[in-house]
Amino acid sequence: MKFKILFIVTTLLISCGKLGDKAKDAVDGLSVASTDEAGSIIAYNNAMIDYMNEAGNKIDAAANDYEKMRTIVTQKRKPRMLMSMAFIGIIPDVNKDNDGILLLKPGNILPSDIKEELVGKVKSASESFDAVEKAYKDFKNYYDLEDFKDDDWAKGKDYVDIIEKNITSFYDQRSEAYNIIKPLADAAEVELLKDHPLKEVLIASKADLSLVEEIIDIVYAENIDINALNSKYTELENNVKEHRVLTPELLKEHDKERSYKSYYEQLDDFLGALRKNKRDGKITQDEAEDISDEYKYLIRDYNSFV
């Protein structure tokens, strides 16, 4: 089984849970209640993304080893080359306090109509992560000690089955959690930026990034809808032409001209990679990774701009 790995999710523009100077500039003139609610939603969103990205990096590494592990068990043969270790280093902790945010105990910082479902998805994703970590380490120990000689690889197959099931579950639960909070977090971000002098370009750049993420979702779908991909490509291409020339004097005044230009130059590169790789009406795994590389560079330039 080949897992569809979506690499990176970015944080929102207002990235501090305590609403620092950047946020104070953005919320000038808003009521305290709306500011507090919007800031809390964004703080939770960003803490959740931090955890999901950290956990996702480990899961992605395990997913890359999965095919090798499945082959070892199926062929009942220990290869000369040892497996890598996906879960080395710091292990992300869903219970960790992130600037006052507890993902599984958010208190009143989330609206009641989404809190239970969202926290449930985060909890399920973390449980799947823990299950993959345990089964992966159990398999590694089983493999290193050659315990497969005692049971003809039976436990090895069990470990690999657990890894496959929970990698899939992690990706699914993570996507569902993002889908629940994203519309609300985007609305909160717009609210916080309502009176910001660079509101127009900040919202335009975020809209274009959101469109790129929709394209990435299509590229990594099990069955790629090439018509939808072509439609999103055209939409993004038109957006880039329109948005890259917005408010040049304001950008210069706020020392954002260069970073904004770099961001749209990288959007050109993303469009180029997408155009090249979709030309034959299909996207291979290698082509998807080529497109994703440009997406990663785009995240870097977006974060430099905002």
Disulfide bonds with the S-S distance in Angstrom:
none
